[in-house]
Amino acid sequence: MNRSELLYGAEGMESLRRARVIVFGCGGVGSWCAEALARTGVGHISLVDFDAVDVSNLNRQLPATRLTIGQPKVEALAERLRTVCDAEIVALERRYTQADAEAFGLEDYDAVIDAIDSVADKAALMLHVASLSRPRLFSSMGAARRIDPAQVKDGEFWKVRGCPLARALRDRFKKDGTFPARKIRCVYSEEAPKGEPKGSGMAVTATFGMHLAALAINWLAYANKMPAAPLKCNK
């Protein structure tokens, strides 16, 4: 019997097999999240990223090898995932922006993984998904400049502390006077950022990705029929 089925049960595995998940951002966080989703049995995974594999990605990103440098990240990642599972893998080499939000058809998905780096694009995705009734959003906050995976945790967006990216997003929402209509579960770290602005390592970014995957998998296997909680926060 499949080891995942021993954990989630036949009903849980059937829910995962029927699930449709879209992952925005296939770098140090999103790529590892996609790997866990695929290996656990999610039936459909769409991968969205507009970037190509670069030599600077070798230290932390799943699709990055010396053989894939220059290839689109989504294509390299999709090729890998197809070698380890029977899921339907769709590679979308494009960028999510507010202008083309409707083109992704997010109403057709059960879960959305947000591993986007851009504050503007991430804010647009959070607002858009929260306005929809069906998909549940799981969002990564800043994983760079951290070295301690033990400090990675999850919480509701408005309660995230110690994360400059979460603070920048909240400031943006307050300045624009527009707020997500539902609560958003986030993965973040309370560790104070270290090193240079672009410094990041696999131990923490992969932990973020696996944590996101666990949240999504547990939701899909056990609780995806529960109603989404309305947003209640002190804006």
C-alpha positions in Angstrom: 0.0 0.0 0.0 1.1 3.6 -0.7 2.9 5.0 2.3 0.9 8.3 1.9 -2.4 6.3 2.0 -1.3 4.7 5.3 -1.1 8.2 6.6 -4.1 10.0 5.0 -6.4 7.0 4.4 -8.2 6.0 1.2 -10.7 8.9 1.4 -8.0 11.4 2.0 -5.9 10.1 -1.0 -9.0 10.3 -3.2 -9.5 13.9 -2.2 -5.9 14.6 -3.1 -6.2 12.8 -6.4 -9.1 15.0 -7.4 -7.5 18.2 -6.2 -6.3 21.0 -8.5 -3.5 23.1 -7.1 -1.7 26.0 -8.7 1.8 27.1 -7.5 2.9 30.7 -8.2 6.7 31.0 -8.1 8.9 28.0 -8.7 12.1 29.1 -6.9 13.6 28.2 -3.5 10.1 28.0 -1.8 7.6 27.1 -4.5 9.7 24.3 -6.2 10.0 22.3 -3.0 6.3 22.8 -2.2 5.4 21.5 -5.7 7.7 18.4 -5.1 5.8 17.6 -1.9 2.4 18.1 -3.5 3.4 15.8 -6.4 4.9 13.0 -4.2 1.9 13.0 -1.8 -0.7 12.5 -4.6 -2.2 15.8 -5.7 -3.8 15.0 -9.0 -3.2 18.3 -10.9 -0.5 20.8 -10.4 -0.1 24.0 -12.4 3.3 25.7 -12.2 3.6 29.4 -12.8 6.9 31.3 -13.2 8.4 33.6 -15.9 12.1 33.2 -14.9 14.8 30.9 -16.3 17.2 28.8 -14.2 20.3 30.8 -13.3 23.6 29.7 -11.8 22.7 31.7 -8.7 19.8 29.3 -8.2 22.0 26.2 -7.7 22.3 26.6 -3.9 18.5 26.2 -3.2 16.1 25.7 -6.0 14.9 22.2 -6.9 14.8 22.6 -10.8 18.3 24.2 -10.8 21.2 21.9 -11.9 24.2 22.5 -14.1 22.2 20.8 -16.9 19.1 23.1 -16.7 20.8 26.5 -16.6 19.0 28.7 -19.1 15.9 26.6 -19.2 12.5 28.0 -18.0 12.1 27.1 -14.4 8.6 25.8 -14.9 9.7 23.4 -17.7 12.6 22.1 -15.7 10.5 21.5 -12.7 7.6 20.0 -14.6 10.0 17.5 -16.3 11.3 16.4 -12.9 7.8 16.0 -11.3 6.7 13.9 -14.2 9.4 11.4 -13.4 8.2 10.8 -9.9 4.4 10.9 -10.2 1.4 10.4 -12.4 -0.1 13.8 -11.7 -1.2 16.2 -14.5 1.5 18.8 -14.5 1.0 22.0 -16.4 3.8 24.5 -17.0 2.8 28.1 -17.4 5.8 30.3 -18.3 4.3 33.6 -17.4 4.1 36.2 -14.6 1.1 36.8 -12.4 0.0 40.5 -12.4 -3.1 42.3 -11.5 -3.8 43.0 -15.2 -4.0 39.3 -16.2 -5.4 37.8 -13.0 -8.6 36.5 -14.6 -6.6 34.6 -17.3 -5.5 32.0 -14.7 -9.0 30.8 -14.0 -8.3 30.4 -10.3 -12.0 29.6 -9.6 -11.2 26.1 -11.1 -8.6 25.3 -8.4 -9.0 24.0 -4.9 -5.8 25.6 -3.5 -3.4 28.3 -4.5 0.2 28.4 -3.4 1.7 31.9 -3.3 5.5 31.8 -3.5 5.8 35.1 -5.3 8.7 37.6 -4.5 7.3 40.8 -5.9 5.3 42.8 -3.4 3.0 44.2 -6.0 2.2 40.9 -7.6 1.9 39.1 -4.3 -0.5 41.7 -3.0 -2.6 41.4 -6.2 -2.8 37.7 -5.9 -3.8 37.8 -2.2 -6.6 40.2 -2.9 -7.8 38.3 -5.9 -7.9 34.8 -4.3 -9.5 36.2 -1.1 -12.3 37.6 -3.2 -13.2 34.2 -4.6 -15.3 31.6 -2.9 -13.5 28.4 -3.9 -9.7 28.2 -3.7 -7.9 28.4 -0.4 -4.7 30.5 -0.5 -1.5 29.5 1.3 1.1 32.3 1.2 4.8 32.4 1.8 6.3 35.4 3.5 10.0 36.3 3.3 12.3 33.3 3.5 15.6 35.1 2.5 18.3 36.1 5.0 17.3 33.4 7.5 19.5 30.5 8.7 17.3 28.7 11.3 14.6 26.5 10.0 13.4 25.8 13.5 11.9 29.4 13.6 9.6 28.8 10.6 6.0 28.7 11.5 2.5 29.5 10.2 -0.2 31.9 11.1 -2.8 34.3 9.9 -1.5 37.1 7.7 -2.4 40.0 10.0 -0.8 38.2 13.0 2.6 37.6 11.3 5.4 39.2 13.3 9.1 39.8 12.5 8.7 39.6 8.7 9.6 42.7 6.6 7.7 41.3 3.6 4.5 40.9 5.6 4.9 44.4 7.0 5.4 45.8 3.5 2.2 44.0 2.3 0.2 45.3 5.2 1.4 48.8 4.7 0.5 48.6 1.0 -3.1 47.4 1.8 -3.5 50.1 4.3 -2.2 52.8 2.0 -4.5 51.6 -0.8 -7.5 51.1 1.5 -8.1 47.6 0.1 -7.9 44.5 2.2 -8.1 40.7 1.6 -11.7 39.6 2.1 -10.8 36.4 3.9 -8.1 35.2 6.3 -4.9 34.0 4.7 -2.7 31.3 6.1 1.0 32.2 5.9 4.3 30.6 6.4 6.9 32.9 7.9 9.9 33.2 10.2 10.3 35.3 13.3 14.1 35.1 12.9 15.7 38.5 12.4 17.0 38.8 8.9 20.8 38.3 8.5 23.4 38.9 5.8 23.0 40.7 2.4 19.5 41.4 1.0 19.6 38.6 -1.6 21.2 36.0 0.6 19.2 32.8 1.1 19.9 29.1 1.6 18.1 25.9 0.9 17.7 24.7 4.6 15.2 27.6 5.2 13.6 28.1 1.8 12.9 24.4 1.4 11.4 24.3 4.9 9.1 27.2 3.9 8.1 25.1 0.8 7.4 21.9 2.8 5.5 23.8 5.4 3.3 25.4 2.7 2.8 21.9 1.1 1.7 20.4 4.5 -0.9 23.1 5.1 -2.3 22.6 1.6 -2.2 18.8 1.7 -3.9 18.7 5.1 -6.6 21.1 3.9 -7.2 19.1 0.8 -7.2 15.7 2.5 -9.2 16.6 5.6 -11.0 19.9 5.5 -11.5 21.3 2.0 -15.3 21.2 2.5 -15.2 23.5 5.5 -16.3 27.2 4.8 -13.6 29.8 4.7 -13.5 32.0 7.8 -14.4 35.7 7.2 -11.7 38.2 7.8 -11.7 39.7 11.2 -8.7 41.9 11.9 -7.7 45.3 13.3 -6.7 47.1 10.1 
